[in-house]
Structure formats: structure tokens, C-alpha cells
Amino acid sequence: MPTITALIIYPIKSCAGIALTEATLTSAGLRTQQANDREWMVVDLAGQFLTQRQIPQMALIVPHLDSQGLHLTAPGMPILDMPFVFPTWTPALVKVWDDNVIAQDCGDVTAEWFSTALNVPCRLVHFDPHSQRMASKKWTAGRAVPTLFSDGYPILMTSQASLDDLNKKLHAQGRATLPMNRFRPNIVIDGVEAFEEDYAETLSTEKIRLQPVKPCPRCPIPSIDQATGKPGPDPLDILQSYRINPKVDGGITFGMNTILLEGEGEILRVGEEIEITLAF
């Protein structure tokens, strides 16, 4: 039976992830302790979001969690301790793709740390709990689905078999295989066929029901080595030979954007069996 083999949360958009043994499911994505997936985001001085697409070394900013907040490390930098709740916040208007969102600026000390670590003027912002950002209803069948600073949907899910299939093709061409972190999923499942997640209607446990809604078009981030923050071999040339998807205007897809149908506040665990209902 299919099982969950990995759960990953990315507290700061496009920075390193944290592997979990269990996570709380919310409509807006995975949560652990007091941290939500993509709850923080780096922006330029105009409020435009920044990712590894522009700054690959964002991969080297590593968050650590405890009950008090985030503790951030980066090469050559002192540890930055950042509480979950700042004494005061300054409102900031930021842009994520086509969405304008009121966020909370994390202050000058944090901005200086990130600007030095990334060698570019920037600031860190926190998703304001009073703000609202919704996934496109085009793909959610009209359902109102909240998300934070993700690219568009609260959960990204893929399977180990899909990565294994890609790695076989890379190996056949004499190229290095890739780890799953190149694709930055939140949920990884095993015990299915390669790309079977593309055809899943729902993924369920006794108390939880998830629905994959949109194939995930891939950008250049899978070409970035998450351990070094440097561009490496780009798998998109291989993926484009068999993963062009007309559903997303010919984008090269890997993984499925997923929403929560049932199970708000329930716990998802690594090793847990999950039932897949196919859409045909």
C-alpha cells in the first residue's frame, strides 16, 4: 500500500527545508510547532518576492525550529534568532506573482542579516494573519483554498517512483542522479508507479482527504544544488522529452499541487499508509 516517506516544511520561501516525522495539516499547508510552510518570504526593496530563481544561494539559509522561534544559519554568518512573534510589526505591501499582499516586515536587523548573507539589498517579511491569499479557483473547482507565500497552492506532493524514473533516464545518459530536494516537495509518497500521482483523484487516511488539483510546472530551481547553492546539471532537458503537459500550456511538470479537502488540524506522519483513488 502507498506510504508517506517524507514530510518537509519550508518556513522561509525558497530557503532550505526542514524534514519532519509528522506535520499538522491545515488548509494553507503543513505546519509544525508554530511555523507554517512558506510563512516568511524574502523581498527586494520594492516588495517583490525573491527566490532561488534569482538568488541560488538562498538554498544555504537553513532554518532551525524550537518553541521560541526560528534560528537561521548561513555560510559566514552568525546565527540569527528570530521569534515567532515580534514585539512590533511594520506593515509592508509585497507582491507574489500577481498577488499583492499586506505582510509584516521583520525589521532592520533581520534585513541587514539577509542582505549580507545574500549579497543583495533585501528584507524579510512574515505573512500577516489578517491577510488573505487564495489559490486559483480555476484548478480547485471553485473551492476557496488559502495559501501563504507558496507559488500558488498550499501543498506540493510527488512520489519517489517519479524521481527514480527520472534518475534512471539521467543515469542512462551518464549523468548524476538527483536527490528529491531539487524539487522541494512537501509530501513524498512511495508504493505507487512513476507519475501515478498525476492521475490521483484523492489521497486519504481514516481522517484526512487530500486532492491533487494541478500539475506543477517546473522552473529552473531543480537545476540548483541545494547543498551548495550553485546551479548544477539541469534535469529539465530530460524532463521535456516526456513531461510536457498540455494542461498547463506545455509546461514541463513534476509533482502535483494539492489541497486539503478533509482533516483540518489532523496529524500526518512519515510511514503512514495512504489510500489513493485514481481519477479514472
N, C-alpha and C positions, 0 to 999 in steps of 0.2 A: 504494500500500500504506500502511496506517496507520503513523504515525511518532510517536515521543515528542517533544513540543515543549517540555516544561518539566518540571523536577525541582526540588522545593522541600522543604527541611527546616525544621522549626520547633523549634530546640533547647529553647526555653522555651515550654511550653504557653500558647497564646493571646497570645504576643508576636509580633513581626514574624518573617517567614520569611527564609530565605537561598536565593536561586536558585542552582542548581548546573548545571554542564555534565555532570557524571557523579556517580553515587552508588553506594555499595555496598549491595546488598540483604541484609537479614538477616530472620529470621523475625519479629522485633519491629519492623521498619520500616526506613526508609532511614538510612544512616549516611554521614558524611563526616569525614575525618581521625579524630579521637577523639570526635566528637559524634554522638549518635543523635537521631532525631526524638522530640520531647517527652520528653527525658531529665530536664529540670528542670521545676519547677512552682511557681507562687506559691500560698500558702495563707494563710488567715486565722489568727488566734492560737489557734483551736480545731483547726487542721489541716484545715479544709475547703477544697477547691480553689477557686480564683478564676479567672474567665475574663473575656473581653470582655463577656459577658452582664451581669455586674455592674459592670465597670470598663472601659468602652470605650477609655480612654487606654492600656491595656496594649498596644495596637497600635503605640504610639510608642516602646516599648522595643525597640531594634534590636540584635540580637547580631551580632558580627563574630568570625570564627574565624581563629586561626593555630595553629601547632604547640604553643603553650603553653596555650591555653585560650580562653575567651570574653572578649570586650571589649564591654561594654554601653554604649550611649548612649541618652539620653532628653532631651527638651527641658529646658533649665535645669539639667541635672545634669552633674557631672564624669563622665568615663569610669570605669566600674567594671571593673577587671581581675579575672577570676575563673579560677583554674587548673582544669584538668580534674580534678586530684586534690588535695584539700585535705590538709594535714598531719594534721589530726584531724577526725573527724566526730562529731556528736551524733545519736543515733537519734531519729527523730520518727515518730509514728503519724499518718498522713494519710488522708484519705478522698477517693476519686474515684468519684463516683456511688455505687454500692452496695458498692464495694470498699474495704476497709481495708488499707493498705499500709505496711510499715515503710520509711521513707525516711531520707535523710541530710540533716540541717539544715546549711545553708550558712553559718551564723554570724551574729553580731550586726552586723558591718559591712555585710554584704550585705543583711540585714533592714532596717537603717536606710536604705540607699540605695533599696530598693524601696518602703519605707513613705513616704519623701519624694517619690519620683517619682510614686507613685500616690495620694498624699494619703489613705492608709488604712493602719492597722497591719497588717502582713503579714510573711511570711517566705518565703524561697526554699528549696526542698528539691530534692535530687537523688535519682534512682531508685537504690535500693540494689541492687547487682548480685546480692546474695544473696536478694533478694525475688523473688516470682513473682506476676505478674498475668496472667490468661488472658482471651482473648476468649470470648464466649458460644458454647458448643458447639451451641446451637440453630441457629446460622447457619453453622457451619463443618463440618456433617455429622459431628460428634463428634470432629473433629481438635483436638488440643491446640495452640492458637496463642497464643504470648506477645505481650504488648503492654506498653508502658511507661505513660506518663501520657496517652495518647490518650483520646478519649471512649470508645473500646471496641474499635477494630480497628487493626492496625499501619499500614495504607496507605489513603489516600483517593485515588481515581482518578476523573477526569472527562475530558470531551472539549471541544475548542474549539468543535465544532459545537453542542453543547448550550448553551454560553454565547452563541454567535451567534444561536441560535434565541430565547433569552430576550431578547437585546438588540433583535432585530427587533420583538418584541412591545412592549418598552418604548418604542422609537422611534416605533412606530405610535400610541402614546398621547401623544406629545410629551414623553417623559421621557428623562432622560440614560441613556446606556448605562453598563454596569458593567464594571470590569476583573475578571479571573479571581481576583485576590487576595481579593475579597469571600468566596469560597467555600473558600479555604485548602486546596487540594488538595496532595497530594504528587507525583502524576504526572498530566500532561496529555497527551492524545494528540490527533492530528488525522488527517484522511483517513478519517473514518467519518461516518455520518449522525448527526443530532442524537439523543442519548439511546440510541444503539446500544450503549453500554457497559452499559445496563440488561440486555441480553439476551446478554451475553458469557459463555460457559462458561469460557474461558481466554484469556489473553493470553500469547504465547510468543515467545521468540527461540530461537536454537540451544541456549542453555544455561539458559534461565530460563523458568519457567512460573508465572504469576500467576492467581489465581481471584477474580473479584468475587463476594462472598457475600451482601452485604446492602445494599439501597438506603439512602442516607444521609438521614435526616430532618433538615430544616434548622431551626435555632433563629434567634433574632434577629440573630446575628452578621453575616449578609450585608447587614444594613442599616447596618453601621458602615463609614465611610470609613477604610480602612487607612492613608491618608496623613495624616489629621487626627485620628484617634481620636474622631471625633464621629459620632453617628447621622445618616445621610442618608436618601435615598429607600429605602424598604424594598421589595425585589422580591417579597416573599412574597405580596402580594396578586395579582400577576400569576401567579406560580407556582401558586398554589392553584387557578387556573382550569383548569389542565391537568396538574398534577403531584401530585395527591393519590393516595397509594399505599395500597391496602388491605393490602398485605403487611406494612406497619408501622403498622397500626391507623389508617389515614387520615392519616399524616404527609405533609408536603409534602417531596418528595425531590429531591435534585440531587446526582449523583455516586454512586459505589459504593465501599463499604468492601471492601477487597481483602486477600487473604492470599497468602503465598508458598508454592507447592507444591514447586518445584524451583529450585535456583540459589543456595543459601546462600553468601554471600561473593562472588558474581559482581557485575560492574560493569554498571550500566545507564547509557546515555548519551543525551543530547539529540541528536536527529537519527537515532537508531537505528530501523530498521524493526521492527515488531512484528506478529505474526500473530494475528488474532482468530478464535476458533472460537465460533460462536453456539450457544446452548443449545437450538436447535430446527432 
